[in-house]
Amino acid sequence: MYIAAGAVLFILLISLIASASSPLSPWKLGGSLLVKLAVGAFFLFLLNSFGGDHGIHVPINLITSAVAGVLGIAGVAALAVIQIWIIG
């Protein structure tokens, strides 16, 4: 129930941010950064959901969300590798 409501809220938030007006305004840049942070947090949530059975847990915070949001799936994979091999 809560996951479905969170997914709907996430889609509505992305739609709202994506409808910013001019292409070079600070609002557009800030909205783009917020969308990337939200997508990164969502990717990390998925990693933690499916990787929990295998002992993979990457904390979701501002830095890890930014890495995952900017680099995409490659960033999530890099964070997982760092978590497994470097941090232990």
C-alpha positions as CSV (number, residue, x, y, z in Angstrom):
1,M,0.0,0.0,0.0
2,Y,2.7,2.5,1.0
3,I,5.0,1.5,-1.9
4,A,2.2,2.2,-4.4
5,A,1.4,5.5,-2.8
6,G,5.1,6.4,-2.8
7,A,5.4,5.5,-6.5
8,V,2.4,7.7,-7.4
9,L,3.8,10.6,-5.4
10,F,7.2,10.1,-7.0
11,I,5.7,10.2,-10.5
12,L,3.7,13.3,-9.7
13,L,6.7,15.0,-8.2
14,I,8.8,14.3,-11.4
15,S,5.9,15.6,-13.6
16,L,5.7,18.8,-11.6
17,I,9.4,19.4,-11.7
18,A,9.6,18.5,-15.4
19,S,7.1,21.2,-16.2
20,A,9.4,24.1,-15.2
21,S,9.2,27.0,-17.6
22,S,12.3,28.4,-19.2
23,P,15.3,26.2,-20.1
24,L,18.0,28.2,-18.4
25,S,16.3,29.5,-15.3
26,P,17.6,28.6,-11.8
27,W,14.3,26.9,-11.1
28,K,14.9,24.6,-14.0
29,L,18.4,23.8,-12.8
30,G,17.3,23.2,-9.3
31,G,14.4,21.1,-10.5
32,S,16.8,19.0,-12.6
33,L,19.1,18.4,-9.6
34,L,16.1,17.5,-7.4
35,V,14.9,15.0,-10.0
36,K,18.4,13.5,-10.2
37,L,18.6,13.2,-6.4
38,A,15.1,11.5,-6.3
39,V,16.0,9.1,-9.1
40,G,19.3,8.2,-7.4
41,A,17.5,7.6,-4.1
42,F,15.0,5.4,-6.0
43,F,17.8,3.4,-7.6
44,L,19.4,2.9,-4.2
45,F,16.1,1.9,-2.7
46,L,15.8,-0.8,-5.4
47,L,19.3,-1.9,-4.8
48,N,18.7,-2.3,-1.1
49,S,15.4,-4.1,-1.7
50,F,16.8,-6.7,-4.0
51,G,20.3,-6.8,-2.7
52,G,19.3,-7.3,0.9
53,D,19.2,-11.1,0.4
54,H,22.8,-11.0,-0.7
55,G,24.2,-8.8,2.0
56,I,24.3,-5.6,-0.1
57,H,23.1,-2.4,1.7
58,V,24.1,1.0,0.6
59,P,22.8,3.8,2.8
60,I,20.6,6.4,1.2
61,N,21.8,9.9,1.9
62,L,22.6,13.0,0.0
63,I,26.0,12.0,-1.3
64,T,25.1,8.5,-2.4
65,S,21.8,9.7,-4.0
66,A,23.8,12.4,-5.9
67,V,26.3,9.8,-7.1
68,A,23.6,7.4,-8.2
69,G,21.5,10.2,-9.7
70,V,24.3,11.7,-11.8
71,L,26.0,8.5,-12.8
72,G,22.8,6.4,-13.1
73,I,23.1,2.6,-13.0
74,A,26.9,2.7,-13.3
75,G,26.9,4.9,-10.1
76,V,24.7,2.4,-8.3
77,A,27.0,-0.5,-9.4
78,A,30.0,1.5,-8.3
79,L,28.5,2.2,-4.8
80,A,27.7,-1.5,-4.5
81,V,31.2,-2.5,-5.4
82,I,32.6,0.0,-2.9
83,Q,30.3,-1.3,-0.2
84,I,31.3,-4.9,-0.8
85,W,35.0,-4.7,-1.5
86,I,36.3,-1.5,0.3
87,I,34.0,-1.0,3.2
88,G,33.4,-4.7,3.8
